[in-house]
Amino acid sequence: MQDEFLQRLDRARGIAGVPFVINSGYRCKSHNRAVGGSKCSSHMIGWAADIKATDDKSRGHILYGLYMAGFTRIGIRKDFIHVDADPAKNEKRTWLY
């Protein structure tokens, strides 16, 4: 995992005030393929994490922390939130799975 990413993620956790349970962090190519990850997944270079979020209250706290810590690439699913800070992906976006 990229140190800069982990430091920002830890800052987001502090702002959110709730635990961040990481479902997925770094993935090798074969594991990424096995879980259906994108061929250009930021997980494979240590710039992404999936954070467990199974209820609305914790999801709201996590999202607030991520935005306040400066994350601009966030994917929201019913059971987790994907966040990445891949420097090669400059577009700011939030999406739903």
Summary of the structure (lengths in Angstrom):
residues: 97
radius of gyration: 12.4
end to end distance: 23.7
largest distance: 34.3
contacts: 263
relative contact order: 0.22
helix: 38%
strand: 22%
